[in-house]
Amino acid sequence: MNETKKNTMPKWLLVCLLAGGAILIVAGLLTVFGGNSASQSFVDRFNELQASNVGINSDLTSASNLLLGIEAKEMEKDYTGIISDLQITLANLNDAEAKVVLTSTTLTKLQDMIDDSSDQNVKTTGVQFIDALNTRNDAALKMISDAKDLVNQAATYYNEVANNQQVTIDVDEFAAAANAFYVNSQNLAGIGEQYNAAANAFAEAAGFVIEDQ
């Protein structure tokens, strides 16, 4: 391995790490602002979902901040610190992934409440909200899975650099995967907007008010 490759963060790797910040947009945080007594059960269930969202956002924020801080450690050749940060990043991504999966239980309870409602508007907007949340969750799980794969490969790269070993990662394949991850992350903005719109429509029908965080 030449000295340039060992001491300069490759462009393909930088794209991957900076793209890590893009996964945050999937969190789509909302907070219940108020409701009436008739809507309290919906408020409680909605807040359960939002509690998970807070945890997901916290995990993804931590992961993103660690990824964005790697460039500075690269310049200092602090490969041990980078490897440690990548390991913590993977733990954060795993935690976020688990929290996304756990929302399915709350969604099932919310679906039952919507099905039992006599208000057709609640039924319609509730189904649309659940569909939007499922779409958002599917996108989140896909992006988190892709991010974990890229971070694992980055960890392999830095372990090899730290131990002065030959780099085994196929740079072209990794670059293509990193670029695809970045492009796909741009679609999350639209998914987040659709989720927020569906949440507000459902809240209005169910009798409570929410505000963006």
Order of alpha helices (4+ residues) and beta strands (2+ residues): alpha-alpha-beta-alpha-alpha-alpha-alpha-alpha-alpha-beta
